[in-house]
Amino acid sequence: MSEMFLEKFRALVPKYLGDPWNPSDGISEDELDDALGEHAFTIPLALREFYLALGGSELMEAYHYFWDPEELEVDEEGFLMFLEDEDEQFTWGFRSGDLRVPDPIVYRKNNARGEWVSEDGTFSEFTFDMFDWVFSEDEEHV
């Protein structure tokens, strides 16, 4: 398997947490495969590499909460959900039909209305932008 984003995701640890990346910041291939083994779906390469790089880090719960791999689920509308905001107002996911795309478009669900809308960006774009936003917000409040 070729790595598309693994090093870029690993680089988020020193960028935002100030420490060098180490293996405990991620999840091992075996742990990830075990956690995903119960699911009847595969996850996109970008999300897989995210977990391998950051699945054990504090970044999993930086303002928004990335779901642990074993918690991933497909909702009744056919979206694989992977992220929720701290107030549980919004959930982010991928269309099930896009799961084989290495870096699929992210959709956001307004939990009160139950409507999914495109974020107009791929998982990697969305994730890097989200962390930039979260940590720039933190700097503004210090």
C-alpha positions in Angstrom: 0.0 0.0 0.0 1.4 3.4 -0.9 1.3 6.1 1.7 -0.3 9.3 0.6 -0.7 11.3 3.8 0.9 9.4 6.6 3.9 11.7 7.0 1.7 14.8 6.7 -0.6 13.6 9.4 2.4 12.7 11.6 3.7 16.2 11.1 0.7 17.5 12.9 2.0 16.3 16.3 5.0 18.6 16.4 3.1 21.4 14.7 0.3 21.5 17.2 1.5 19.6 20.2 5.1 20.7 20.2 6.5 17.2 20.6 8.1 14.9 18.1 5.8 12.3 16.6 6.3 8.8 18.2 4.5 5.5 17.5 2.3 5.9 20.5 0.6 8.9 18.8 -0.7 6.5 16.2 -2.4 3.1 16.1 -0.4 0.1 14.7 -1.5 -1.7 11.5 -2.5 -4.7 13.6 -4.5 -2.8 16.1 -6.3 -0.9 13.4 -7.1 -4.0 11.4 -8.4 -5.7 14.6 -10.6 -2.6 15.4 -11.9 -2.5 11.9 -12.4 -6.2 11.6 -16.0 -6.2 12.9 -17.2 -3.7 10.3 -18.8 -4.8 7.0 -17.1 -1.8 5.2 -13.6 -0.6 4.4 -12.4 2.8 5.2 -10.7 5.2 2.8 -6.9 5.3 2.6 -6.7 8.8 4.0 -8.8 7.9 7.1 -6.7 4.8 7.6 -3.4 6.8 7.5 -5.0 9.3 9.8 -5.5 6.6 12.4 -2.1 5.1 11.8 -0.5 8.5 12.4 -2.8 10.1 15.0 -5.2 7.5 16.4 -3.5 7.5 19.8 -2.8 11.3 20.1 -4.5 14.2 21.8 -5.5 15.4 18.3 -8.3 12.9 18.3 -10.1 15.1 20.7 -9.0 18.6 19.8 -12.3 20.5 19.9 -14.0 17.9 17.6 -14.0 14.3 18.4 -12.7 11.7 15.9 -14.4 8.4 16.5 -12.2 5.5 17.4 -12.0 2.9 14.6 -14.2 0.4 16.3 -16.9 3.0 16.8 -17.2 3.9 13.1 -20.7 3.2 11.7 -22.8 3.8 8.6 -26.0 5.6 9.3 -29.4 4.8 7.8 -28.7 7.3 5.0 -25.6 5.5 3.9 -22.9 7.8 5.4 -19.8 6.5 7.2 -19.6 8.7 10.3 -16.1 9.5 11.7 -16.3 12.9 13.6 -18.6 14.9 15.8 -18.4 18.3 17.4 -18.2 18.7 21.1 -21.9 19.8 21.3 -23.1 16.9 19.1 -24.8 19.4 16.8 -22.9 18.1 13.7 -21.5 14.8 12.5 -19.0 14.4 9.6 -18.8 11.4 7.3 -18.4 10.0 3.8 -20.9 8.6 1.4 -20.7 4.8 1.5 -20.3 4.8 -2.3 -17.1 6.8 -1.9 -15.3 4.5 0.6 -13.0 3.1 -2.0 -11.9 6.6 -3.1 -8.5 7.2 -1.4 -9.3 10.7 -0.2 -13.1 11.2 -0.5 -15.2 14.3 -0.1 -16.4 15.0 3.4 -20.1 15.7 4.2 -21.5 17.4 7.4 -24.8 16.4 9.0 -26.8 18.9 11.0 -28.0 16.5 13.7 -31.1 18.5 14.5 -32.3 18.6 10.8 -30.8 15.3 9.7 -29.5 16.8 6.5 -26.1 16.0 4.9 -24.3 18.7 2.9 -20.9 18.6 1.2 -18.0 20.3 2.8 -16.5 20.7 -0.7 -13.2 19.2 0.4 -11.6 15.9 0.7 -10.8 14.2 4.0 -7.2 15.4 4.0 -8.1 19.0 3.0 -10.9 19.1 5.6 -8.7 17.7 8.4 -5.7 20.0 7.8 -8.0 23.0 7.6 -9.9 21.9 10.7 -6.7 21.7 12.8 -5.5 25.1 11.4 -8.9 26.6 12.5 -9.0 24.9 15.9 -5.4 25.9 16.8 -5.7 29.4 15.5 -8.9 29.8 17.5 -6.9 28.6 20.6 -4.2 31.2 20.0 -6.8 34.0 19.7 -8.2 33.1 23.1 -4.9 33.0 25.0 
